[in-house]
């Protein structure tokens, strides 16, 4: 697809042009989302392990 002037008010993209514009505009979104989700899961796991470590340490210092 050539690079149409999207600022041209007379530009009326065909369905194929519109589909190609959308593919290019969102090309990296899926991979970026997957990476962000992976990082979030890793962060949650790390913080959960740290919370358990602190809880166990506090519990051993103050047995009931």
C-alpha positions, 0 to 999 in steps of 0.5 A: 500500500502506498502512503496516502495523505490521511490529512486530505479531506477527500481521501476515502479509503477502500475497505482494503486500504482501511484494513491495511491501515489498521493492520499497520497501526496495531501491528505491535499491540498483541506482542506488547500486551503479551510482554506486559502481562508476562512482566505483571505476572512475574512481578506478582509472583515476586511480591507474593514470595516477598510477602510470604517471606516477611510474614514467616519472618514476623511469625517466627519472631512473635510465636503465639 
